[in-house]
């Protein structure tokens, strides 16, 4: 059960990372490379499900997709908004609509907390720039109490639900 929970968390984190990165991605259509990758993922997923509802294989396809999308999101390669949107939609259909594996959080209930968390991240960044570290730490601590984890990295601060 613990491993299943960790897997579901990993999948949900990948989806949130794609959505987060799409918010500031340059405009553009889905790249041909990713269009082909997503078609292969969908094909493998459907093949697994058509094989006597072989959910373990279908889930392994999703985790192959997680590996590739995490590499895109966390790497130096520029991804267009169209590419990230296509990845997010593929997750939504395969993991969410078909298997019901995407979390039932506020974003899936019609309220996207992302912009609100981003506002706190921007305020925290300004506080840190002004050397008001205690106040910046209070924001991180309070968000953690609410189940939001902030991660500072090369591309800036990202967040995920715990």
MIROFI-269529 format. One record per residue (C-alpha): residue number from 1; residue in three letters; chain; x, y, z. Coordinates in steps of 0.25 Angstrom, whole numbers, plus 5000, padded with zeros to 4 digits. Layout:
BEGIN
     n   res   chain   east   north     up
   NUM   ALA       A      X       Y      Z
...
END
This chain:
BEGIN
     n   res   chain   east   north     up
     1   UNK       A   5000    5000   5000
     2   UNK       A   5011    5010   5003
     3   UNK       A   5018    5007   4990
     4   UNK       A   5005    5009   4983
     5   UNK       A   5003    5023   4990
     6   UNK       A   5017    5027   4987
     7   UNK       A   5014    5023   4972
     8   UNK       A   5002    5031   4972
     9   UNK       A   5009    5043   4978
    10   UNK       A   5020    5042   4968
    11   UNK       A   5010    5042   4957
    12   UNK       A   5002    5054   4963
    13   UNK       A   5015    5062   4965
    14   UNK       A   5019    5060   4950
    15   UNK       A   5006    5065   4946
    16   UNK       A   5007    5077   4955
    17   UNK       A   5021    5080   4950
    18   UNK       A   5016    5080   4935
    19   UNK       A   5005    5090   4939
    20   UNK       A   5014    5099   4947
    21   UNK       A   5024    5099   4935
    22   UNK       A   5013    5102   4925
    23   UNK       A   5009    5114   4932
    24   UNK       A   5022    5122   4928
    25   UNK       A   5026    5114   4915
    26   UNK       A   5027    5121   4902
    27   UNK       A   5016    5120   4893
    28   UNK       A   5016    5110   4882
    29   UNK       A   5010    5097   4877
    30   UNK       A   5013    5083   4882
    31   UNK       A   5027    5079   4877
    32   UNK       A   5027    5068   4866
    33   UNK       A   5036    5060   4875
    34   UNK       A   5026    5060   4887
    35   UNK       A   5015    5058   4878
    36   UNK       A   5021    5045   4874
    37   UNK       A   5025    5041   4888
    38   UNK       A   5011    5044   4893
    39   UNK       A   5005    5035   4882
    40   UNK       A   5014    5024   4885
    41   UNK       A   5010    5025   4900
    42   UNK       A   4995    5025   4897
    43   UNK       A   4997    5013   4887
    44   UNK       A   5004    5005   4898
    45   UNK       A   4994    5009   4908
    46   UNK       A   4982    5005   4900
    47   UNK       A   4989    4992   4896
    48   UNK       A   4991    4988   4911
    49   UNK       A   4977    4992   4914
    50   UNK       A   4972    4984   4902
    51   UNK       A   4980    4972   4907
    52   UNK       A   4970    4967   4918
    53   UNK       A   4970    4981   4925
    54   UNK       A   4985    4979   4928
    55   UNK       A   4986    4991   4938
    56   UNK       A   5000    4988   4943
    57   UNK       A   5006    4989   4929
    58   UNK       A   4997    5002   4926
    59   UNK       A   5003    5008   4939
    60   UNK       A   5017    5005   4935
    61   UNK       A   5014    5012   4922
    62   UNK       A   5010    5024   4931
    63   UNK       A   5023    5024   4939
    64   UNK       A   5031    5023   4926
    65   UNK       A   5024    5036   4922
    66   UNK       A   5027    5042   4936
    67   UNK       A   5042    5039   4934
    68   UNK       A   5042    5046   4920
    69   UNK       A   5033    5058   4925
    70   UNK       A   5041    5060   4937
    71   UNK       A   5054    5061   4929
    72   UNK       A   5047    5071   4920
    73   UNK       A   5041    5079   4932
    74   UNK       A   5054    5079   4940
    75   UNK       A   5064    5080   4929
    76   UNK       A   5070    5092   4921
    77   UNK       A   5062    5089   4908
    78   UNK       A   5051    5099   4905
    79   UNK       A   5037    5093   4904
    80   UNK       A   5026    5101   4897
    81   UNK       A   5012    5103   4904
    82   UNK       A   5006    5094   4893
    83   UNK       A   5016    5082   4897
    84   UNK       A   5013    5084   4912
    85   UNK       A   4998    5085   4910
    86   UNK       A   4998    5072   4901
    87   UNK       A   5006    5065   4912
    88   UNK       A   4996    5069   4923
    89   UNK       A   4984    5065   4914
    90   UNK       A   4990    5052   4912
    91   UNK       A   4992    5050   4927
    92   UNK       A   4978    5055   4929
    93   UNK       A   4972    5045   4920
    94   UNK       A   4980    5032   4922
    95   UNK       A   4983    5034   4937
    96   UNK       A   4971    5042   4941
    97   UNK       A   4959    5039   4933
    98   UNK       A   4963    5024   4930
    99   UNK       A   4970    5019   4943
   100   UNK       A   4965    5030   4953
   101   UNK       A   4979    5031   4958
   102   UNK       A   4980    5046   4958
   103   UNK       A   4978    5053   4972
   104   UNK       A   4965    5059   4976
   105   UNK       A   4971    5072   4980
   106   UNK       A   4966    5086   4979
   107   UNK       A   4971    5087   4964
   108   UNK       A   4963    5075   4960
   109   UNK       A   4951    5081   4967
   110   UNK       A   4951    5094   4959
   111   UNK       A   4959    5103   4968
   112   UNK       A   4974    5104   4964
   113   UNK       A   4982    5107   4976
   114   UNK       A   4994    5109   4967
   115   UNK       A   4993    5124   4964
   116   UNK       A   4991    5126   4979
   117   UNK       A   5004    5118   4983
   118   UNK       A   5011    5125   4972
   119   UNK       A   5008    5139   4978
   120   UNK       A   5013    5134   4992
   121   UNK       A   5026    5129   4984
   122   UNK       A   5028    5143   4978
   123   UNK       A   5026    5150   4991
   124   UNK       A   5036    5140   4998
   125   UNK       A   5046    5143   4986
   126   UNK       A   5044    5158   4989
   127   UNK       A   5046    5157   5004
   128   UNK       A   5059    5148   5002
   129   UNK       A   5064    5159   4992
   130   UNK       A   5062    5169   5003
   131   UNK       A   5069    5160   5013
   132   UNK       A   5057    5158   5021
   133   UNK       A   5060    5144   5023
   134   UNK       A   5051    5141   5035
   135   UNK       A   5039    5146   5028
   136   UNK       A   5042    5138   5016
   137   UNK       A   5044    5126   5025
   138   UNK       A   5030    5128   5031
   139   UNK       A   5024    5127   5017
   140   UNK       A   5031    5114   5015
   141   UNK       A   5027    5109   5029
   142   UNK       A   5012    5113   5028
   143   UNK       A   5011    5107   5014
   144   UNK       A   5017    5094   5019
   145   UNK       A   5007    5094   5030
   146   UNK       A   4996    5095   5019
   147   UNK       A   5002    5083   5012
   148   UNK       A   5010    5091   5001
   149   UNK       A   5025    5088   5000
   150   UNK       A   5034    5098   4993
   151   UNK       A   5046    5094   4986
   152   UNK       A   5057    5104   4982
   153   UNK       A   5065    5100   4970
   154   UNK       A   5072    5105   4958
   155   UNK       A   5059    5109   4950
   156   UNK       A   5054    5116   4963
   157   UNK       A   5044    5111   4973
   158   UNK       A   5035    5100   4970
   159   UNK       A   5024    5094   4979
   160   UNK       A   5016    5081   4982
   161   UNK       A   5006    5076   4991
   162   UNK       A   5011    5067   5002
END
